Amino acid sequence: MAKGKPTAAQAEMLLRVYDLRREARLRTARDWFAQNFAPKTMAELQHLIPPGSDENAYLRMLVSYWETVCALLNHGLLHEDLFFETTGEQYMVWVRLEPLVGEMRKQWSRRAFHHLEAAAKKHEKWWEKRERGYIQRMRQMMSSPQAMQGQQAQKR
């Protein structure tokens, strides 16, 4: 956990992470995930992302990006306060993957999504210290594309 003010290197790293999110294919993958990803079973996942499909590539790209960013966070290369103040997408990715993670770990690796999960736990603790109930509201809103669309429609 980063204490004190962010260093210039941590700020630069966060800006680099943000810049990478703007890459065209990753942006497409992020949009696809936010709008379409809500499987609750491995069968639903396999139907949603068949091997060789663009959707399969999108999921792999998005998850590997956030797993890498969360590894930087978990190893202290990103400043926690600065990261959580400016970034929340990784938490949405975790909330939507979480129902599948147990089965994915059985099939692939018991360490699959290790950094994403650890960062999600830190994210929850960080927010609960600052705004009680925030995580419950965010989990509900982020749980599916439909929930996010409904939440945005209510704000209008």
Phi, psi and omega in degrees: 000127180282128177252157177075195181286149175296146174279164176299322179295319178294321177295317178297319179296318179297319177297322178295317177301316179295317180300319179297329179296340182274353179304137191303312183291322178293321177299318177298317179297318180296316179297315179302312182300310182299325185269340191229342190270111176204034179291146179248349179228161178295326177297317177296320179297312182298325177292321183288325185231066181299148179307138179085354182275160174301321182298322177297316178295319179300313181296313180299319180295311183295313183293320180292325176299307184290328176297320178293313179299317180293329174296318177300317178297311184294337178264008175081008180281339172249142180281123185303309182302312181298318180297309184289333176291336188241354188221134177221351183300323180300330179288320176299318178300315179297314183302320181281330177280331189311317181298340184257348190299318180303312180291321178298320180293325177295321184279325188251286183206140179293347178260005179303132177065023181302312183288323178297317179295314180298319178293324178296319178296319177296318179301315180298313179297318181300311182290320182296331175292333186259329183206095182302133179092349182300313184297317179301316179295317181293318178301316180297313182292321186276353189297334180204160176300322181295320179294320179293319179294320178297318179297317179292324178293325179293331181286341181282000000 
